Amino acid sequence: MNKLIKCEYNMDTACVELCYSDGSMIAIDCLAVENEYACCLSHITELDYLIYNDPLAYADLVLTGDVEEYLRTVTQKTYLD
């Protein structure tokens, strides 16, 4: 793989697609990722936010294997005093 030239969410396939300058492509099945890691509504909401607003960050989380740690960090419950 060479330089990344495009990263976007494809609604038709429910995949985040990464296209590289050498013609190679990676498609991340968002439904499969959600089924694997999202155990509650807050996890689903957080993943959906990334898919639509920052697909590159979403792809980075999936490709590096940091989805579970990310969800644990951003969805921690906080209590008001």
C-alpha positions as CSV (number, residue, x, y, z in Angstrom):
1,M,0.0,0.0,0.0
2,N,1.1,3.5,-0.8
3,K,-0.3,6.9,0.1
4,L,-3.9,7.0,1.3
5,I,-5.9,9.1,-1.2
6,K,-9.5,8.7,0.0
7,C,-11.3,7.5,3.1
8,E,-15.0,7.7,3.3
9,Y,-18.1,5.9,4.6
10,N,-20.1,4.2,1.8
11,M,-23.8,4.0,2.9
12,D,-24.6,1.5,0.2
13,T,-22.2,-1.2,1.5
14,A,-22.1,0.0,5.2
15,C,-18.3,0.1,4.9
16,V,-15.6,2.6,5.6
17,E,-13.5,2.5,2.4
18,L,-9.8,3.4,2.2
19,C,-8.3,3.9,-1.3
20,Y,-4.6,4.1,-1.8
21,S,-2.5,5.6,-4.7
22,D,-1.4,2.2,-5.9
23,G,-5.0,1.1,-6.5
24,S,-5.4,-1.0,-3.5
25,M,-8.5,-0.7,-1.3
26,I,-9.6,-1.7,2.2
27,A,-13.3,-1.9,3.1
28,I,-14.1,-2.2,6.8
29,D,-17.5,-3.7,7.4
30,C,-19.0,-1.4,10.0
31,L,-21.8,-3.8,10.9
32,A,-19.4,-6.6,11.7
33,V,-17.3,-4.2,13.9
34,E,-20.4,-3.0,15.7
35,N,-21.5,-6.6,16.3
36,E,-18.1,-7.5,17.7
37,Y,-17.5,-4.5,20.0
38,A,-20.7,-2.6,20.7
39,C,-22.5,-4.1,23.7
40,C,-24.7,-1.1,24.6
41,L,-26.3,1.9,23.1
42,S,-23.5,4.3,24.1
43,H,-21.0,2.1,22.2
44,I,-23.1,2.1,19.1
45,T,-23.6,5.8,19.3
46,E,-19.9,6.5,19.6
47,L,-19.0,4.2,16.7
48,D,-21.7,5.7,14.5
49,Y,-20.4,9.2,15.4
50,L,-16.9,8.3,14.2
51,I,-18.2,6.6,11.0
52,Y,-20.1,9.7,9.9
53,N,-17.8,12.4,11.2
54,D,-14.3,11.0,11.2
55,P,-14.1,7.8,9.1
56,L,-10.3,8.0,9.1
57,A,-10.1,7.9,12.9
58,Y,-12.6,5.0,12.8
59,A,-10.5,3.1,10.3
60,D,-7.4,3.8,12.4
61,L,-9.1,2.3,15.5
62,V,-10.2,-0.8,13.7
63,L,-6.9,-1.4,11.9
64,T,-4.8,-1.0,15.0
65,G,-7.2,-3.1,17.1
66,D,-7.9,-0.3,19.6
67,V,-11.7,-0.3,19.3
68,E,-12.3,-2.0,22.7
69,E,-10.0,0.3,24.6
70,Y,-11.4,3.4,22.9
71,L,-15.0,2.5,23.8
72,R,-14.0,1.7,27.3
73,T,-12.3,5.1,27.6
74,V,-15.0,7.3,26.0
75,T,-18.1,5.7,27.5
76,Q,-17.0,5.6,31.1
77,K,-19.9,6.5,33.4
78,T,-19.4,9.8,35.3
79,Y,-21.4,10.6,38.4
80,L,-22.5,14.1,39.4
81,D,-21.7,15.2,43.0
